[in-house]
C-alpha cells in the first residue's frame, strides 16, 4: 500500500513543481502574446502534451490561432481560424465553456462526424480546455498527445488548474495592455490639449487684433448668464459710450430700445444676439433701428450666431453690428430715382425713346415699340431711325420741333401721325428734351388712338341718335342710315337683324364701306332662326352678352355659320378682320342683333369697343322700343275709340227696346181712359223690360269686372259648388237667348262634379262661354259636357259655328279683342278676357281648339279645391 501511494505522491509533487514553474513564467508575461507563448512552451510539456496551441476570441464568433508548438505547417494553415459554431472540439469548448476530452481518433470521429474527411497528422488523444475568467471565455487551450490515452481525474483537475492559471494570466495581460494604452492616450491628450491651448491663445490674440480693426461693431456674450464678455472699439463708437464691464444682455436691451422696420418695438427676447444665445438661432443681416441716449435713432444691420462646444451646447453668442443709416438713405434715394425712371420707362401710358443727334433710336421702352409696331431686335440692330417713322406730311412739323429742340433744349408737345411697321398710322402727342450728359435726345410719344376713337365714337353715337330721333317710327330706311354711318366711322361694315313677331330674324339693314360688297354680305352673313337650338348668335341674343371675335377667320366662320357658305362671300382672301356682335334687348326681351366688322387698314375691334357697341345697341333698342310703344299707344287709342263706340252702341241696344216697352205701356195706360190695363199685357211688358235690364246689368258688370281686374282686386268667395248644377241653372236662364240664336243645347252631365269654388264667378264663366257659343254658333247645336278627368273638373263648350283663325287664337282672351268685326257680332270684347282671369284666379286653365268653318271648343279645367291649388283671395294678391 505504501508502495502504491509513493508513485502517486511523487507525481503530485512533480505536477506542483511544473505548475509553480508555469505560474512563475506567466507572472513575468506582460502582453497577451507573451502569455500565449509561455502557455504553449510551459503548460503543454507540464501536462505531457506533444503539441500545444492557443486560440483567442479576438472578434465575436471567431476563434483565431495565435500561438502553437509541435504541429506541422499543414495543420497551422488548416486550423488557423475557426468559427465559434464549427463542429470541432476546439469550438465546442469555447462555445459551452467546458473541457472536451478525446482519448482516441475513433472517439474524435464518433463525436464529430463532420471531421471524417479531415486529414490528421497522426492518431492520438486531445484535450481542449476553455480559458475562462468570471464566466467569460477568452480563448481555448488545446493539447495534443502522441498516443491514445485515458484522462484520469487527477490529470483532468491538473489540466483545468493550468488552464485557469493561463486564463488569469491572459486577463491580467489584457488589463495591463489596456492600462498602458490609456496612459499613452492620456499623455497624448495632455500634449494635444497643451498644443491646443497654445494655439487658442495665439488665435485669441489674432482674433482680438482682427476684431479691433473691423469696421463693424462686434459683441460676444456668454451663456447662460448673458454677460457680454467682449466688445471692440467700434461698439463704443457706435453707441456713443464705452461698454461697461460685465454688462448683461437684459441691461443692454433695456437701455438701447430697438424697433422693427414697421415701428414696432423689439421685445427683449427678439434681439438677434438674445435669439442666438437662447435659441441657437443664426441671424443674418437683420435691419433694425436703435435709439441712442440722446433720443436719435440709427439703423443697424445685425448678424448673430451661436458658439457651440463639442457636444453642440451653446456656450456663447456673437453679434456683428453695422451702422447702415447713411447707406439706407443713399439706397432709398437711388431706389426712388430708379423707380421713377423705371416706372416711366415701363409705363404703358406713353412711349419713351433715346436717340442720337442724327435721329437714330438707340433705346426705347416696350410701350414705344408696341406703339410704332417694331421689335426690339430691329432696334438693337440699329435699324430704327426717326425718319422711317414720320410720314411725308409730318416732316415739316418734325423739323419745326427739331429747330426748337436745338435752340431751347426742349420741343413743345405737338400732335403727329407715325407710321407703324405694318403700314398703318397711329396718332400721337410727342415732345422732346436734350439729355446733355449723354448727348442724347429723350422723346415721348403718347398714343391718341383711344382719344381719337372715343371722339369718333361719340360723334357717331350723337349722329346716330339724331337719325333715330327724327321719327317716332324706326323704319328699315332709318336703320340703313345708321348702318351706313357705322360703316364709315367706327367699322368697315354693319349688319342689323330684328326679331319678327313670328320668332324669326329679319335682315333690316346692311352697309359696307365698299358698296359693291353689300349684296354678298346681305346673303352670306348668318341669320339663324330663333327656333333653332344653340349657336353663338342665338346664345348672345338670349343672354344679352356681346360677342367679340378679334381674329375672325375660317374657324370662327365655321363656328358661326349654320350652313356651308364660303368665307370668301364675307371677307376677301387674306383680309384680316374683327367682328363685334351686340344683342338688342329691352326689358329682358330680345329685339335683334347688331354686327360690326372692322377690317384692315382700320384698327380691329378690341375689348375697349364693347362699350361703344353696347351703347349703340342701347340707343337702337330704345328707339325700337319707343317705336313699339308709340305703335301700341296708337293701337290702344284706336281700340279705345272702337270700344267706346261699341260700348255706347251696346249700352244703347237694350235701352231702345226698354224705352219702347215703357212707351207702349204708357200709351196702353193712357188709351184705356182710366180703365185697368190687362195684366197679361203689363206682365209681357215687364218681362221685356227685365230682359233688357239684365242685358244692361251684364254689360255694366263686365265693365266693373274689367276695372277690378285692372286694379288686381277680383274677390273670390269659395264654397262647395256643383258645377253641373251651375251649368243647368245658367242654361235655364239663357233658354230664351238660345232659342233666339236657333241653337239647340246638348248637356252631358254624368256624376256630380263638386268642388270648392266661387259659385257666382262660375256662373259668370258658364254664361260667357254659352253666350259666346250662341253668338258664333251659326244656329247650330251646342254641346256642353261636365265631368271629372284625371282628378280635375272639366267643363267643355263646343259649337259648330264659324271657328277661329290660327292667327287670332292668341289674342281672343285679350281685353277688347275679337276675332271678327264688331259690326257683324256685338259685344264689348270682354267676355273671354274676364273668363280667363276668373279661371286663373281659381287655379285652373282655359284652352281653345278651333278650326275655321267647323266651330270651336272651349275647355275649362279646375282643381277640386281652389284654395289648396293656390287660388288668390283677391286676384293679383299675394
PyMOL commands that set and color helices and strands:
alter all, ss='L'
color gray80, all
select helices_A, chain A and resi 2-28+32-46+73-78+89-96+105-111+113-115+153-213+233-239+249-255+268-270+272-279+325-346+366-372+376-380+386-388+392-408+436-438+449-468+476-489+515-524+536-543+554-560+567-569+607-671+679-711+723-733+735-741+759-776+806-808+831-841
alter helices_A, ss='H'
color red, helices_A
select strands_A, chain A and resi 51-59+62-69+81-83+100-102+125-133+136-145+217-222+228-231+258-259+283-291+297-308+314-323+351-355+361-364+410-419+425-435+440-447+493-499+505-512+547-549+577-586+589-599+718-722+745-749+754-758+782-789+792-798+845-851+855-863
alter strands_A, ss='S'
color yellow, strands_A
deselect
rebuild
show_as cartoon
